[in-house]
């Protein structure tokens, strides 16, 4: 009989490596990679006529794994019938989580939660075990809902992360370009990135940066990953195994960062009740302490 799951332990989420669900070879490489999460795809990378076969292949890959918690599946949008077919095929294999594209607010999480609960119950899986990540900026309507994931609603405990995407959004908008002459995202897409970050913070979940399509430019990838981590993102999507190591490195606190965080915590411990302390010639207040504590807590999950 199914039983209620204990409090969920969130996985490390520095790197999420996509692999097409209709390619055994590419899925195998993703699973064997050092990615924190291997993201087996049943949506955009699989042609409609190949989806039934891909579902079976993905389920087989997950069932054969000794580490299913890090094997997630990008399903099809909740508005279509492919979503139910995806879930029916993969949930019995006990995937670690599902990645929901084109999410348009908390109502989609609630609906997905109910689907997952029914399938977990039917397959003797602890209720609530299957986690959810959501792509929250892929439609015009979704952009107005990025703050909707905060609060208390059925399925909220499953929500582990929120990410954003430029390609589907540009298609929805009929936009012919996403980037300016300097290579950076134009205003609309920077807004999507910011709304994802702010929405994830409000919901208390990890914000995950979108992919870098230029997979051979690892120098640019590392610089971008470091930049978005400094902004508050906790991980990044990848489309090629070569991108995983630079992403993992960028999202892993350095020895110097950890040492500084410990010094901040110690400085406040040495002055109980103080709202402001001095450290290395700078005045630090309580938000600096909170950031240091968060950094150390996340580093402790390794």
Buried (B, 14 or more C-beta within 10 A) or exposed (E): EBEEBEEBEEBBBBBBBBBBBBBBEBBEBBBEBEBBBBBBBBBBBBEEEBBBEBBEBBBEBBBEBEEBBBBBBBBBBBEEEBBBBBBBBBBBBBBBBBBBBBBBBBEBBEBBBEBBBBBBBEEEBBBBBBBBBBBBBBBEEBBEBBBBBBEEBEBBBBBBBBBBBBBBBBEBBEEEEBEEEEEEBBEBBEBBBBBBBBBBBBBEBBBBBBBBEEBEEBEEBBEBBBEBBEEBBBBBBBBBBEBBBBBBBBBBBEEEBBEBBEEBBEBBEEEEEBEEBEBEEEEBEEEBBEBBBEBBEBEEEE
